[in-house]
Amino acid sequence: MKARIALGVGLMLASLACQQQSSAPPAQAAPEKSRYFGGAPDGKLHVYFFDVGAGDAALIVTPRGNTVLVDSGPASAESHLVNRLPELLRRELDLVVLTQPDPKHHGALEAVLKRVGARRLMEPQLPDTSKTYDALLTAVGSRGVQIISPAPSSSAPKELVRLTLEDRVNLTVLWPRAPAEPLLKGAADAEGRNAANSIVLRLTYDDTSVIFAGGARGETEAQLLERGLLSPATLLKVASPGVEGANSLAYLEEVRPQAAVFSGDDSLGKNPKVKELLARLRGVDARAFRTDVNGELHAVSDGKQFTLSLQRPTPGEAGGTRRIFPGLDPRPALVRTAKPAPVVKPAPTEPPPAIKTEPARVVAAPRDTTSRASNVTDVDDLPTASKGTRTEEPEKAVRSSASSSMGGYRASKNKQIFHKATCRSVKLINPENLLTWSTRDAAVKSGRKPAGDCNP
């Protein structure tokens, strides 16, 4: 496959005015109309689950105002999202995550990026994608958006990829983990395989958490259960609600959400599989909310609890449109009824083909860095992706072990923060971006600030 080439294009407009011998001041151009209308950060974590019909789209806004869009909904949601997102943003998106190459998850992306922009995009790097999806990613790269892969670090392949959005707010990739672990191949068609290998995320802020399950299927859940990658979450964004085998009882008992959010249209209520799922959710004492019934859902966390606000109340349900879900689950311990998860034996895989093309050189879109949190670290140092391959980041084992044993302080030349040499974030800095200092004073004199994750 051809490497994606992202081009940063800048255009300067100048106007010349003739000076007349007059005491009146020269006319000034009208200020450019703002593209963004969101309010100032309020110190709380916000998650918006948009009502986009049969598809998925959610926006994360951190306490300091960093933003992640998880999926962009179907093409039919373009008009809604290009009007709704500017109301919530103060600048371009920091990150977009496409959980899977399904039009219901990316159909409105091009319109969204044209309207609000984005710095980076993460997508699962799956082999069986359509020409339409490949063309979309090429167009995204041409806008100057850096495309990154969720692949684990080659120097620490057993570790989960964690994106530190800011201090105390993390986004962890639970699946896929290729090439460290093989992709799932159980489904008979490409659509099923892509859904089973969609990106599954866990968002945490102190005691509260959300699982974004992408398009996970039964085989995905079994894989996560067998590897012990699941734990209780406050909220669950439900994946594949009408698919046989998805959202198993063993999976729900492990995650045990207090609230489960469904995205979809009015066909959800007619699907017998969804009715069965709703019964399983009641069995684990989870409240279910649907965008086709409740409209947009807005979850706000102070680190101790989520307050979920509904655009519309559930018909026939007493009470208002706000629900409280504590981060530390107050419910009695669950008596498990599901059988233990089957042991998943990784299928044998062949090594990926050699790549002769160079990774795309990406120029990040211009941005105002003055209002950004100082400790957004891990996202900057993920590998740049090349379409059609499972691209690992450059080998860093020697550099990582050396920096850990030598001590001192480290930073990425692209960031205005520094870390202890032993900090996990150091392992995610590309070698060509690595800066080192033997003393803390030297790191401070470079103009950088201490990172919030390791407090050097």
N, C-alpha and C positions, 0 to 999 in steps of 0.2 A: 504494500500500500504506500501511497505517497505520503510523505511527512506533511503535517499541517504547517503552514507558514502564516504566522500572525504578523500583521503589519500595523505599526502605530503611525497614524497619519495626523498631522497637525496642520491647521489652516488658519492663517492670520489675515484678518480684514483690517484695512486702514482707510481712513477718509481724510481728505484734505479740504480745508475750508479757506476761502479767500478772506483776508483781513480787510475790513473797510475802516476808514478813519471815522470811528464812532466811539462814544464812551460806553455804549451798551456791551455787555459781556457776550462772548461768542456762544452760539447755540450749542447745546450738549445733546449727545445722542441719548435716547431713552434707554434706561437700564434693561438688560436682558431679562425676560420673564423667567422666573424660577422653575426648574423642573421638579423640585421636591418640596413637600409641604409638611413633612412630619415634624412632630414636636421634639423638644430636647429630651435626652435620656433621663429616665426617672429613677434609676437605680434598681429596677426590677427586670426580670426576664419575661419577655412577651412571646407567645407563640400564637399565630393566627392560622386557623385552618379554613381556607377559603371555600366558598360554595361555587365549585366550577363544574357541576354536573358529573357526568361519568368520567372521572379523572381525579388526579391528586395535585394539590398545590398548598404549601404551607410556608409561612415566613417566620423566622426566628429573629428577634431583636434582643440583643443582650443588654444588661444593665447600663453599659457605657455606650450603647448605640451601634455595635457591630452587627452585621446582618447576614443571614444565610437563607436563601430560597431553596426549599426542598421540593423539587419538581415544579413544573409550570403549567400543568393542566392541559386539556385538549385544545385544539385550534378554536373551538367554539367559545373558549373562555378568554380569548384575546381582548375583546372590548372591555370586559369586566376588570381584568388584571391591569391593563395599561391605564385604567382610571383609578383603581384601588391602590396599587403599590405606591404611586407618588404621594398619596396621602399619609403613608406610614414611613417613608424614607426621608433621610436628610442628605443623602448622597448616593452614589451608585452602590449596588450590592457588593459586599465583600466576597461572597462565595455563592455559587449556584451548584446544587447537587442534583444531577439527573440519576434517579435510582435505577432506571432501566430504559432500554431503547424502545419504549412503547409510546405511540402517539398520544395516549391518554395522559402520559406523564411529561411530554415535551412539546406537544403541538403548538402551544402559545409562546414558546421560548423566543423565537426570532423577534416577534412583536414586543415582547417584554424587554429584551435587551436594547432594542431600538429606542424604547421609551425611557428606561431608567439606567441602563448600562450595568456592567459587572466587571470585577477585577479577575476572578478566577471561576473555573467550572470544573467540577469533579464528575466523572462518569465511569461506569464499571469496566470499560475496556473489554467488551465481550466479542468473540469472533463472528457470531452469526447475526450481523446487523444489516439493515436494509440500505439500499443506495440513498434513499431519502434521508435517513438518519446520518449517514456518512457526509452527505452534502450539507446537512445542518451544522455538523461540527466544523466542517471546513469554513462555513460562513461565520460561525462564532469565532474561530481563530483569526479570521481576517479582520474582525473588529478589535483586535488587540487583547482579547480575553485569553488568559493563560489556562490551558487545559491540563489538568493534573489527574494522576491515577491514584486509586486507593490501595495500591500494592504495598505490602509490608516492607520495611527496611531490609535490604539484603544483609546488613550487618546484625540485625536482630529479627529474623524472620518469624520467631514465635511470639513476638510482642504484637499487641493490637495497635493499629494506627489511631493515634489520638490527636485531634485538632484542638489546641487550646485557643478558644475564641477570645478569652480574656481570663483574668484571675477568677478562679472558682467556677468557671463555665467551660465545660469540655464537650466535644462531640467525638464519640468513639465509633470507628467503623468495625462492626461485628462480622460482616460478610459483604463481598467475597474477600478471600485471602490469597488468591493466585498471585504469583506463582509459588508462594510458600506452601499452599495447599491447593489441590486440583479443583477446578470448577465442577459443579454437579452436572451430570449428564443423563439423569434418569428420565427426563421428559422426552416424548417421541418427536416433538417439533421444536423449531428454533424459538418460537414464542414462549413455550413452556420452560425451555432451558434458560432463556434470558430472564424470565420472571424468577426462577429458582435461584439465579445468581445475581439478582438485583442488590443494590447497596442497602444494607440494614444498619441503622444508626441508633446510638443511644446518646441522648442529650442529658447532661447532668448539671444542676446548679445546687450546691450544698445538699440538702436532704431531698430535693425534688428531682424527678427524672421523667423523660419521655422516650419511648421507643418508636422510631419511624421505621416501619417494617417493609417499606418499599412494595415490592410485588411478591414477597416471600411465599413459598409453597410448603407443602408438608415435608418435602425432602430438605428444604432449608431449615425448617424448625428442628427436624431430627438431628441435623448436623450441629446446630447451635446447642441443642440439649446435650448431645453426646460429648461435646467438647467443653461443657460447663461455662458457656459464654453468656448465658442468660441469668438474670436476677430480677427481683421485683421492681416494678416501675410504677410511678404515680399515674401516668397516662400512657395509653397505647394507641398509636395510629394504626388502625387495622389494615392488613394487606389481604388482597384476593378474597373478599368476604364470600363470594359465591362459588368458589372453586373447591372441588372435592379434595379432601385431605388437608386443606389449609386451616390454620387456627385450631389445631388439635387441643384436646383437653389437657394433655401433658404439657403442652406449650403454654396454655393459659394458666395452668396451675403454677408453673415456674415463674412466669412474668407477674401474675396476679395483679393486673391493673385495677386501680380504683375507678377509672373511667376509660372507656374505649370510644374512639372517634372513628366514624365511618364517613367516607366520601363517596358520593354517587348521586344518581338520579332516582326518580320514584320507582324504578324497577327493583330497587333493593327490597322494598317491602313485599314484592311478589315472588321473590326467589326463595324456594324452600330451603336451600342451603344457608341462606342468611337467617331464616327463622331458627334453624338448628343452632347456628352460631350464637344467636341472641340467648337461646336457652343455656348454652354452655357458659356464656358470660354471667348470666344470673347465678349459675352454679358456683362460680368463683367470687360472687358478690361484687360484680363490676357493673357500673352504670353505663349504658350505651347512649350515644348521641350521634345524630346523623345530619349531615349538611343539607340533605334534601328535605328534612323535616325542620331542623333548628336553624338553618341558614349558616352564616359564618360563625365560627366558634373562636372565642378569644380567651386564651389561658394566660394568667399572670402569676408569676412566682416571686416571692420575696426570699426564697431559699428555704423556707420552712413549710410552705403550703402553696398549692395552686388554687386560684380562684378562676372558675370557668364561667364565662358569660356567653349566653346564647342570644343570637339575633331574634329568634322566635322560640317561645316555650313549646315544649312537647304537648300536643293536644291531650286534654284530659288529665294532665299532671298538675297537682297542686303546687303552690309556691311560685316564686318569681323566676327570673331568668339567670340567676347566679347560683353556682354550686361551689362548695369548698371541699378540697381534697388535701388532707395533711400529707406532708412528705414522709413522716414517720407513721406508717400504717397503724391506725388504732383498732383495726378489725381483729377478731380472734384468729388464732392460728388456723390455717386451712388443713382439713383432713384430706389428704390426697386420695383420689380414686382412680387416677389414670395409671396404666401400666408403665413401668420404666421405659425410657426411650430406647429404641433399638440401637445397637452398636453400629456405627457407620464406618465401614472400612474404605479408606480412600482408594479410588480407582487408579490403576497405573496410568501414568501420563508420559508423553514423550517430551523431551526438552523443546522449548520454543525455537523456531527457526532463527538463524542468525540475521541480524538487522544490519544492512549496509548503509542505510540512509541515516543522516545525522538527525537528532531530535530537533524539533522546530524551535527556532529562536524567537522568543516571544517578548514583545515590548509591552509592559503593563500600561494600562490606560492612565493618563494623568489624573491625579487625585489630590484632595486637600488632606494632608496628614496631621494637621494641627488638632483636629477633633477626634482622632482615633485613639483607642486604648493603646498604651505603650507596650503591652505584653501579649499581642497576638503573634504567636511564635510559630507553631508547627505548620500552619498552612503554607507559609512562604517556602518551606524546604521540602515539600513533597516533590516526587519526580514529575517532570513534564511528560505527558503521554504522547505516544505515537499511535495513530489509529491502526487497528488490525493486529496489534501485537500486545503481549504482556510485557511491558517495559519495566525493568527494575531500575531503581535509581543507581547512580554510579557507586562502585564498590567503596565502602567506607570503614571496613573492619579494622584496618591498620590505624587509620586516623582516629577512630573512636576509642580504641583501646589505649592508644598513646596519650590522647587528651585526658582520659580518665586516670591513668597512672601518673602523669606528670603534674596534675593539679593545675592551679591557676584559673583563668577566666576565659570565656569564649563568647563569640558573637557572630552573627551573620552580617556581612557587609551591607545587606539590604535592610537591616533592622536597626532601630535606635535603642536597643536594649542589650544587656549582656547577662551571661549565665555563669554559674560555677562549672568547671570542667566536668564534674560528675553529674550534671543535670541531664535528665533524659532528653530534653529538647536539643542538646548539643548533638546527639546522634542523628538528628534529622536535618542538620545543616549540610548542604552540599559542600564537598571539599573546596571547590573553587570560590566559595563564599565565606570560608572560615577565617576568622580573625582570632588571634590569641594574645593574651597578656599574662605575665607572671604574677602581677600584683593587682589588687583591686583598685588602687589609686590610678594605675595606668589605664584601666578600663574606664574609670570615671572621667579621666582627663580626655578620653577620646570623644566625650560629649554624649555618651550613651548612659541610659538609666538602668538600674537593677531590674531584672525580670521578676514578675510577680509569682512565677511558679516555683522558683527555688530560692528567692530572696538572697542573692549573693551579697 
